[in-house]
Amino acid sequence: MEGALSRLHVSFSVARSSGIPRQKKPVFSTSSTPDDGVSCRQAGNVAQGKASSAHVERSSRKKISSTVSSRRAGPRQTGGNVNYEVSPHRAAAAVRLLRVEQGGAFADLLNEKGSRSGENSMSYVERTLGFRTQSLDDRDIRLVTDIVGGVVRWKRFLDHLISSLCTEDRVFRGMEPLLLQILRIGFYEILKLGMPVHAVVYENVKLAKIALRPGAGNLVNGLLRKLVVLMEREALPLPKIEGDDRAQARALAIIHSHPVWMVRRWQKSLGLEETVKLMNWNNTEPSFSIRVNSAKGFTRDDLVMRLESLKVPFELSENMDDFVRIKTGMQTIIQADLLKEGLCSVQDESAGMVVSLLDPQPGQTIVDCCSAPGGKALYMASLLRGKGSVHAIDINKGRLRILEETARSHNVDNVIKTVHADLREFVENNFMESDKVLLDAPCSGLGVLSKRADLRWNRKLEEMDQLKRLQDELLDAAAMLVKPGGVLVYSTCSIDPEENEDRVNVFLNRNPEFSVDSAAKFVPSEFVTDGGFYSSNPVKHSLDGSFAARLVRSSEPAV
């Protein structure tokens, strides 16, 4: 799989669960002045809807009834519908975090449509909060992306601190989803972004008061000020790493903001030191790779010239001739329509090396078994130089449509042929033997957690056995599509041995006509394991973690 930006993750879906109820219809207030005189306990009571005096509620409702209609009646960005007091990037970030938690959005803005991403985000703000703010400029969009990704990444750490600073546990447990997101934003801006404390407190208090009610702002004010005092004293209430392995894992899970089960799993397979390094990598801002589309006659030199003209900093890939790396400037690339025009794609080098391992050659017939939305299929098709075919099979019809559209913009629609089917059912009803078959299998995604900030919270330990069974079934099905002497590549975006080497070894025991063909002939030696497999390590290689095995089917019948 290809990580955050490709959004593939396939024909296996796992239900999202947030544990936080859906946002109730908010109550608005025109007040925006922080009130330092309310204790956290008092503010907590108000934050749960327990107003200290009924006439305040009635007065607020009168103001609301006279303003909400005018807010919603006016044209966009003009009239009473726009609130000029609220920080636009914080409002957009809070709403997007709600959508991420409820399963309705990814934790970045790169899946929005180029220059419309700010407008799209603001329409969500209006639908959720009942008002619009000023338009998001490019800087705001970058801030929203940074804050949303960072808050999702550090959620466990932030929630531990927020709950610790609440005077009563029920205040945190009963907190409204929007209020919790505002607090997470404030804590993250102070702790991780180092933003000026005064601005963070003032702006987030204002957002809570206007989007919710005065008491909510008072709670935000009290907790943020408590946080600042504890920071100055270097007395943040964090757990100590001590005790047995389980106790250490619980502490590490809070400090580095990961699920406990992942920490325990890595403790056993990697050891404590490497586990901490991996979690640190997962918590860093990711870099991205751009692949040039040679099918349109576009070269890496051409891309370099365009990036230089756009003033987007980049590095040439040391591993792949068609790739460059960027740390910032993705929105600029999107808005310049480089992706829309099909001149290049966002694709990690680790995914590119999986394609290198398959080694597509002009004239060959290739099957991409779990293809959509098709990043690897597009790369393979470009390498065929218009000769041969890539049969892209996927269970998700909507994603296949996206692949078809992208194939047209990449000038490879004459090579890619989409097939809407469950691979396991397809092989039962169709006879097909291909030169090469790629099974980029549904997996845990444990190698792409730096890009998929939300994935760590959406994966559960109990899903691992389900995934392994699915991987086994898909491998057996994919093998039926390989002609004698042909090649089968099994790949994942996981770093977990049970999804990688173990699955291949189990498959080889069941299918003795297949054998391992060493990856050494196709990728740089530093990515080749002792067993001849391809493997990228996030910490070691500064790439997404991925795995692939090149398996060759014997030309002779198995004895």
Secondary structure, DSSP 8 states (H G I E B T S, - for coil): ---TTT---TT-------SS---------S-----TTS-HHHHHHHHTT--S-HHHHHHHHHHHHHHHHHHHHS-TTSGGGB-SSS-HHHHHHHHHHHHHHTTSS-SSSTTS-GGGHHHHHHHHHHHHHSSB-S---HHHHHHHHHHHHHHHHTHHHHHHHHHHHSSSHHHHHT--HHHHHHHHHHHHHHHTS---HHHHHHHHHHHHHHHT-HHHHHHHHHHHHHHHHHHHTT--------SSHHHHHHHHHHHTT--HHHHHHHHHHH-HHHHHHHHHHHTS---EEEEE-GGGT--HHHHHHHHHHHT---EE-SS-TTEEEESS-HHHHHHTTTTTTTSEEE--HHHHHHHHHH---TT-EEEETT-TT-HHHHHHHHHTTTSSEEEEEES-HHHHHHHHHHHHHTT-TTTEEEEES-HHHHHHH----EEEEEEE-----TT-TTT-TTHHHH--TTHHHHHHHHHHHHHHHHHTTEEEEEEEEEEES---TTTTHHHHHHHHHH-TTEEE--GGGTS-GGGB-TTS-EEE-HHHHSS--EEEEEEEE-SS---
